Amino acid sequence: MDKITHKMRLDYWMPIISKCHKSGMSVRAWCIQNNINEKKFYYWQRRIREEVFKTLKRNESENQAYFVQLPIHNNTLKNIPSFKPDIVIHIQDNVLEISNTVSEELLSKVLKVISDVK
């Protein structure tokens, strides 16, 4: 099957599969009621999931955030006022210290990154 035909069939089956899942009915009952071949339903559901997985993996690799720990020398620390965090979050071997003065926007972005860390 060529790519265009494959894409057209995916586009055809996506709303069908979505309607089935939103119906609250079992797949078998929904397929019978809507005159849909159950084996084709499951085949295209699997193909759609594979496409979504490929897209997520591709997006993940394109948008991958990289963090690098930078060393701080003792003479640099002399010029930094002492910091007392209001919140300390431990994620595996990483520690995130947050002050109450952090902006809502920055905190939102940090929490999004944390939720993406696996």
LODOTI-792264 format. One record per residue (C-alpha): residue in one letter; residue number from 1; y, x, z. Coordinates in Angstrom, 2 decimals. Each point is the difference from the previous one (the first is absolute). Layout:
{"A"; NUM; {Y; X; Z}}
...
END
This chain:
{"M"; 1; {0.00; 0.00; 0.00}}
{"D"; 2; {3.37; 1.48; -0.96}}
{"K"; 3; {2.86; 0.34; 2.50}}
{"I"; 4; {2.03; -2.90; -1.36}}
{"T"; 5; {-2.93; -2.43; 0.16}}
{"H"; 6; {-0.85; 1.24; 3.49}}
{"K"; 7; {3.61; -0.54; 1.14}}
{"M"; 8; {0.09; -3.49; -1.52}}
{"R"; 9; {-3.21; -0.97; 1.78}}
{"L"; 10; {1.26; 1.40; 3.30}}
{"D"; 11; {3.19; -2.04; -0.44}}
{"Y"; 12; {-2.10; -3.09; -0.76}}
{"W"; 13; {-2.28; 0.41; 3.02}}
{"M"; 14; {2.56; 1.00; 2.65}}
{"P"; 15; {1.49; -3.48; 0.48}}
{"I"; 16; {-3.47; -1.58; -0.08}}
{"I"; 17; {-1.25; 2.26; 2.76}}
{"S"; 18; {3.20; -0.49; 1.98}}
{"K"; 19; {-0.28; -3.81; -0.22}}
{"C"; 20; {-3.58; 0.16; 1.21}}
{"H"; 21; {0.89; 2.11; 3.04}}
{"K"; 22; {3.01; -2.19; 0.84}}
{"S"; 23; {-2.11; -3.17; -0.22}}
{"G"; 24; {-1.86; 0.70; 3.24}}
{"M"; 25; {-3.24; -1.01; -1.71}}
{"S"; 26; {-3.04; 2.19; -0.43}}
{"V"; 27; {-0.09; 1.86; -3.31}}
{"R"; 28; {-3.13; -1.88; -1.08}}
{"A"; 29; {1.49; -3.45; 0.75}}
{"W"; 30; {3.33; 0.88; -1.64}}
{"C"; 31; {-1.71; 1.37; -3.12}}
{"I"; 32; {-2.14; -3.13; -0.33}}
{"Q"; 33; {3.01; -2.27; 0.48}}
{"N"; 34; {2.07; 1.95; -2.56}}
{"N"; 35; {-2.81; 0.60; -2.49}}
{"I"; 36; {0.18; 3.81; 0.41}}
{"N"; 37; {-3.06; 2.21; -0.43}}
{"E"; 38; {-0.56; 1.51; 3.47}}
{"K"; 39; {-1.44; 3.28; -1.35}}
{"K"; 40; {3.06; 0.46; -2.25}}
{"F"; 41; {2.24; -0.81; 2.97}}
{"Y"; 42; {-1.57; 2.74; 2.12}}
{"Y"; 43; {-0.02; 2.44; -2.93}}
{"W"; 44; {3.72; -0.42; -0.63}}
{"Q"; 45; {0.81; -0.01; 3.70}}
{"R"; 46; {-1.67; 3.40; 0.24}}
{"R"; 47; {1.85; 1.29; -3.08}}
{"I"; 48; {3.35; -1.18; 1.38}}
{"R"; 49; {-0.69; 1.69; 3.33}}
{"E"; 50; {-0.87; 3.21; -1.83}}
{"E"; 51; {3.29; -0.15; -1.92}}
{"V"; 52; {1.97; -0.64; 3.18}}
{"F"; 53; {-1.75; 2.91; 1.71}}
{"K"; 54; {0.80; 2.33; -2.92}}
{"T"; 55; {3.63; -1.09; 0.06}}
{"L"; 56; {0.26; 0.52; 3.76}}
{"K"; 57; {-1.57; 3.47; -0.24}}
{"R"; 58; {2.33; 0.94; -2.86}}
{"N"; 59; {3.07; -1.25; 1.90}}
{"E"; 60; {-1.17; 1.73; 3.15}}
{"S"; 61; {-0.28; 3.35; -1.75}}
{"E"; 62; {3.41; -0.45; -1.69}}
{"N"; 63; {1.79; -1.05; 3.20}}
{"Q"; 64; {-1.79; 2.32; 2.37}}
{"A"; 65; {2.34; 1.21; 2.74}}
{"Y"; 66; {-0.40; 3.56; 1.12}}
{"F"; 67; {1.00; 1.29; 3.40}}
{"V"; 68; {0.43; 3.63; 0.81}}
{"Q"; 69; {0.38; 1.30; 3.52}}
{"L"; 70; {2.84; 2.49; 0.15}}
{"P"; 71; {0.04; 2.68; 2.67}}
{"I"; 72; {3.03; 0.14; 2.30}}
{"H"; 73; {1.01; 3.37; 1.36}}
{"N"; 74; {1.16; 0.40; 3.61}}
{"N"; 75; {3.57; 0.91; -1.01}}
{"T"; 76; {0.26; -3.32; -1.92}}
{"L"; 77; {-0.99; -1.99; 3.08}}
{"K"; 78; {2.97; 1.33; 2.00}}
{"N"; 79; {2.45; -1.97; -2.17}}
{"I"; 80; {-1.89; -3.31; 0.20}}
{"P"; 81; {0.82; -2.33; 2.89}}
{"S"; 82; {-3.03; -1.11; 2.01}}
{"F"; 83; {-1.65; -3.12; -1.33}}
{"K"; 84; {-1.65; -2.57; 2.21}}
{"P"; 85; {-1.97; -2.51; -2.10}}
{"D"; 86; {-0.12; -3.66; 0.98}}
{"I"; 87; {-3.22; -0.55; -1.94}}
{"V"; 88; {-2.82; 2.46; -0.69}}
{"I"; 89; {-2.67; -0.92; -2.55}}
{"H"; 90; {-3.15; 2.08; -0.41}}
{"I"; 91; {-1.89; -0.29; -3.29}}
{"Q"; 92; {-3.00; 2.29; -0.17}}
{"D"; 93; {1.47; 3.50; 0.44}}
{"N"; 94; {3.57; -1.09; -0.74}}
{"V"; 95; {2.70; -1.06; 2.44}}
{"L"; 96; {3.02; -2.14; -0.87}}
{"E"; 97; {2.84; -0.11; 2.52}}
{"I"; 98; {2.62; -2.72; -0.47}}
{"S"; 99; {3.31; -0.64; 1.70}}
{"N"; 100; {1.49; -3.43; 0.76}}
{"T"; 101; {2.92; 0.98; -2.23}}
{"V"; 102; {-2.13; 0.17; -3.14}}
{"S"; 103; {1.22; -2.34; -2.73}}
{"E"; 104; {-2.03; -3.09; -0.80}}
{"E"; 105; {-0.25; 1.14; -3.62}}
{"L"; 106; {-1.39; 3.43; 0.91}}
{"L"; 107; {-2.42; -1.48; 2.51}}
{"S"; 108; {-1.24; -2.49; -2.61}}
{"K"; 109; {-0.59; 2.81; -2.50}}
{"V"; 110; {-1.80; 2.15; 2.59}}
{"L"; 111; {-2.26; -2.88; 1.03}}
{"K"; 112; {-0.87; -0.65; -3.65}}
{"V"; 113; {-0.99; 3.64; -0.47}}
{"I"; 114; {-2.04; -0.11; 3.22}}
{"S"; 115; {-1.85; -3.10; -1.18}}
{"D"; 116; {-0.91; 1.82; -3.23}}
{"V"; 117; {-1.43; 3.01; 1.86}}
{"K"; 118; {-3.75; -0.10; -0.01}}
END
